[in-house]
Amino acid sequence: MIRKIVTIDPEKCDGCGLCVPSCAEGAITLIDGKAVLSADNLCDGLGACLGECPRDAIKIEEREADEFNEAAVEKHLAAQGKPAQAPAHHGHGGGHGHGGGHGHGHGGGCPGSRAMSFAPAPVDAPAASGSRQSQLAQWPVQLHLVSTTAPYFQGADLLITADCVPVAYAGYHEDFLKGKAVVMGCPKLDDNNFYTQKLTELFTRSEVKSITVLKMEVPCCGGIAVAAQQALAASGKQIPFQVITIGIQGQIRG
């Protein structure tokens, strides 16, 4: 398969080893004074090691590579005497056909980017003073960081959100997020072609039941809806699709 994966320039690498402990999967090792990728299937391609290299020797490239394999990672870490990664999710209920509870899975290179699915607290649960109940049931949410095979996308109603929407629309959690899986991004600041490619992969690899795109009324925000429409067409699937526009003062424009 063609996917993103780490590549290390041996000409730039000075063998300092700072990248080795930054890889939670143990995918990088030192051989003959140079950092090398132990095996393609151990690298999740998220690049948590990038910022650790003082020589800028590590990059992310797209090439033919074996799929990231969590079982291989656990076996590899066990052979090194390191704790294995936790399973992707636990069966404690939850929506969208995925398990609730906390879990770790795809995206293990950075602890803050590991995939988790969990059940939101019951609606009638007491909220902290001055706060409202979150309806988020997964992590991460950034389109750059989510795994397209994360369990919380399987059989899910998907919410694609321009990242200004939750700030502008006060009832975002109750009116839109509740019961849905979510991805977020900004078509003004990011590469919309990347959004199209990532969403195409998500629609192709996950059995998404419906797609709702939430965008702001400003013209540049329309790119996220275009990317979603192009991705759906490229996937060849027939999935119920709608676009909702939010005004900059929080009104639903349609």
C-alpha positions as CSV (number, residue, x, y, z in Angstrom):
1,M,0.0,0.0,0.0
2,I,1.0,3.6,-0.5
3,R,1.2,5.5,2.8
4,K,3.1,8.0,4.9
5,I,6.2,6.6,6.6
6,V,9.4,7.9,8.2
7,T,12.6,8.2,6.1
8,I,16.0,8.9,7.6
9,D,18.8,10.6,5.6
10,P,22.0,8.7,6.4
11,E,24.1,11.6,5.2
12,K,22.6,14.0,7.7
13,C,22.3,11.6,10.6
14,D,25.1,11.8,13.1
15,G,23.9,8.9,15.3
16,C,23.0,11.1,18.3
17,G,20.1,8.7,19.1
18,L,17.7,11.4,20.3
19,C,15.0,10.0,17.9
20,V,15.1,6.5,19.3
21,P,13.2,7.1,22.6
22,S,10.7,9.4,21.0
23,C,9.3,6.6,18.9
24,A,6.8,4.8,21.2
25,E,6.8,1.8,18.8
26,G,10.5,1.3,19.0
27,A,10.6,1.5,15.2
28,I,13.9,3.4,15.1
29,T,17.2,1.9,16.1
30,L,20.9,2.7,15.7
31,I,23.0,0.5,13.4
32,D,26.7,1.3,12.7
33,G,26.3,4.8,14.2
34,K,23.2,5.7,12.1
35,A,19.5,5.8,12.9
36,V,17.5,3.4,10.8
37,L,13.9,2.3,10.5
38,S,13.7,-1.3,11.9
39,A,10.7,-2.3,9.8
40,D,8.0,-0.5,7.8
41,N,5.2,-2.2,9.7
42,L,6.5,-0.7,13.0
43,C,6.2,2.9,11.9
44,D,2.8,4.6,12.1
45,G,3.9,7.5,9.9
46,L,2.8,10.3,12.3
47,G,6.3,11.5,12.8
48,A,6.6,12.1,16.6
49,C,10.3,11.7,16.1
50,L,10.6,14.6,13.6
51,G,11.2,17.3,16.2
52,E,13.8,15.3,18.0
53,C,16.4,15.3,15.3
54,P,18.9,18.3,15.5
55,R,20.2,17.5,12.1
56,D,16.8,17.5,10.3
57,A,17.6,14.0,9.0
58,I,14.1,12.6,9.5
59,K,11.2,13.3,7.1
60,I,7.9,11.8,6.3
61,E,7.5,10.5,2.7
62,E,4.8,8.6,0.8
63,R,5.8,5.3,-0.7
64,E,4.9,1.7,-1.0
65,A,5.2,0.2,2.5
66,D,3.7,-2.5,4.7
67,E,0.7,-1.5,6.7
68,F,1.3,-0.4,10.2
69,N,0.8,-3.5,12.4
70,E,0.0,-3.1,16.1
71,A,0.6,-6.8,16.8
72,A,4.1,-6.6,15.3
73,V,4.7,-3.5,17.5
74,E,3.7,-5.3,20.6
75,K,5.9,-8.3,19.7
76,H,8.8,-6.0,18.9
77,L,8.5,-4.0,22.2
78,A,8.2,-7.3,24.2
79,A,11.5,-8.5,22.6
80,Q,13.1,-5.3,23.8
81,G,11.7,-5.7,27.3
82,K,9.5,-2.6,26.9
83,P,5.8,-2.4,27.8
84,A,3.4,-3.3,24.9
85,Q,0.9,-0.8,23.6
86,A,-2.6,-1.0,25.0
87,P,-5.3,-2.4,22.8
88,A,-7.2,-0.1,20.5
89,H,-10.4,-0.2,22.6
90,H,-12.3,-2.1,25.3
91,G,-15.8,-3.3,25.1
92,H,-17.7,-1.1,27.6
93,G,-20.5,-0.1,25.3
94,G,-20.6,3.2,23.4
95,G,-22.0,4.2,20.0
96,H,-21.3,3.9,16.3
97,G,-20.5,0.2,16.6
98,H,-17.3,0.8,18.4
99,G,-16.3,0.0,22.0
100,G,-16.4,2.6,24.8
101,G,-13.8,2.9,27.5
102,H,-10.3,4.3,27.0
103,G,-8.0,2.7,24.6
104,H,-4.9,3.4,22.5
105,G,-4.3,2.3,19.0
106,H,-3.3,3.9,15.7
107,G,-1.2,7.0,16.1
108,G,1.0,5.7,18.9
109,G,4.0,7.7,17.8
110,C,2.8,10.6,19.9
111,P,1.0,9.7,23.1
112,G,-1.4,12.7,22.6
113,S,-2.3,11.4,19.1
114,R,-3.1,7.8,19.9
115,A,-6.6,6.7,18.9
116,M,-9.1,6.4,21.8
117,S,-12.8,5.8,21.8
118,F,-14.9,6.3,25.0
119,A,-18.4,6.8,26.1
120,P,-19.5,10.3,27.0
121,A,-20.9,10.7,30.5
122,P,-24.7,10.3,30.7
123,V,-26.6,13.4,29.8
124,D,-28.1,13.6,33.3
125,A,-24.7,13.2,35.0
126,P,-23.9,16.2,37.2
127,A,-21.7,18.8,35.3
128,A,-19.1,20.9,36.9
129,S,-20.3,24.3,37.9
130,G,-20.7,26.6,34.9
131,S,-19.9,23.8,32.4
132,R,-21.9,21.6,30.0
133,Q,-21.5,17.9,29.2
134,S,-19.1,17.1,26.4
135,Q,-20.4,14.8,23.7
136,L,-17.0,13.9,22.3
137,A,-16.5,10.1,22.1
138,Q,-13.1,9.7,20.5
139,W,-9.5,11.1,20.3
140,P,-7.8,12.5,18.2
141,V,-10.1,14.7,16.1
142,Q,-7.7,16.6,13.9
143,L,-7.9,15.3,10.3
144,H,-4.1,15.3,10.1
145,L,-3.9,13.0,13.1
146,V,-6.8,10.5,12.9
147,S,-6.3,7.0,11.6
148,T,-8.6,6.2,8.8
149,T,-9.0,2.7,10.2
150,A,-9.8,3.8,13.8
151,P,-12.6,1.6,15.3
152,Y,-14.7,4.7,16.1
153,F,-15.3,5.3,12.4
154,Q,-16.7,1.9,11.7
155,G,-20.5,2.2,11.2
156,A,-20.4,5.8,12.4
157,D,-22.3,8.9,11.5
158,L,-19.4,11.2,10.6
159,L,-19.2,14.9,11.4
160,I,-16.6,16.9,9.3
161,T,-16.2,20.2,11.1
162,A,-14.4,23.4,10.0
163,D,-12.5,24.2,13.2
164,C,-14.1,27.6,13.7
165,V,-17.6,26.2,14.0
166,P,-17.5,25.0,17.6
167,V,-16.4,28.5,18.6
168,A,-19.2,30.3,16.6
169,Y,-22.0,27.9,17.3
170,A,-22.8,27.6,21.0
171,G,-24.9,24.4,20.8
172,Y,-22.3,22.4,18.8
173,H,-22.0,19.4,21.2
174,E,-25.8,18.9,21.8
175,D,-27.0,19.8,18.3
176,F,-24.3,18.3,16.1
177,L,-21.6,16.3,17.8
178,K,-23.7,14.0,20.0
179,G,-23.7,10.4,18.7
180,K,-21.2,11.1,15.9
181,A,-17.5,10.5,15.1
182,V,-15.8,13.8,14.2
183,V,-12.8,15.1,12.2
184,M,-11.8,18.8,12.1
185,G,-9.6,21.0,9.9
186,C,-9.2,24.4,8.4
187,P,-9.2,24.6,4.6
188,K,-7.8,28.2,4.7
189,L,-4.7,27.2,6.5
190,D,-4.1,23.6,5.3
191,D,-3.7,21.8,2.0
192,N,-7.2,21.0,0.7
193,N,-5.8,18.3,-1.6
194,F,-4.6,16.5,1.5
195,Y,-8.1,16.8,3.0
196,T,-9.5,15.2,-0.2
197,Q,-7.0,12.4,-0.1
198,K,-7.4,11.7,3.6
199,L,-11.2,11.7,3.4
200,T,-11.2,9.5,0.4
201,E,-9.1,7.0,2.3
202,L,-11.4,7.3,5.3
203,F,-14.6,6.8,3.3
204,T,-13.0,3.8,1.4
205,R,-11.7,2.0,4.5
206,S,-14.4,2.7,7.0
207,E,-18.1,1.9,6.8
208,V,-19.3,5.4,7.5
209,K,-23.2,5.6,7.6
210,S,-23.7,9.3,6.9
211,I,-21.6,12.4,6.4
212,T,-22.4,15.9,7.8
213,V,-20.1,18.8,6.9
214,L,-20.2,21.9,9.1
215,K,-18.6,24.9,7.6
216,M,-18.5,28.7,8.3
217,E,-20.2,31.2,6.0
218,V,-16.9,32.8,5.0
219,P,-16.0,31.9,1.4
220,C,-12.6,30.2,2.2
221,C,-14.4,27.7,4.5
222,G,-16.2,26.2,1.5
223,G,-13.1,24.2,0.7
224,I,-13.7,21.6,3.4
225,A,-17.1,20.8,1.9
226,V,-15.6,20.6,-1.6
227,A,-12.9,18.2,-0.3
228,A,-15.6,16.0,1.3
229,Q,-17.7,15.9,-1.9
230,Q,-14.7,15.1,-4.0
231,A,-13.6,12.4,-1.6
232,L,-17.0,10.8,-1.6
233,A,-17.1,10.7,-5.4
234,A,-13.6,9.2,-5.4
235,S,-14.5,6.5,-2.9
236,G,-17.3,5.3,-5.3
237,K,-19.7,4.9,-2.3
238,Q,-23.2,6.1,-1.9
239,I,-23.3,7.7,1.6
240,P,-26.0,10.2,2.8
241,F,-24.3,13.6,2.6
242,Q,-25.3,17.1,3.8
243,V,-23.6,20.4,4.3
244,I,-24.6,22.9,7.0
245,T,-23.4,26.5,7.0
246,I,-22.9,28.4,10.3
247,G,-22.8,32.2,10.4
248,I,-20.0,34.1,12.1
249,Q,-22.5,35.1,14.8
250,G,-23.6,31.6,15.4
251,Q,-26.7,31.4,13.2
252,I,-27.5,28.3,11.1
253,R,-27.5,29.6,7.5
254,G,-28.7,26.4,5.9
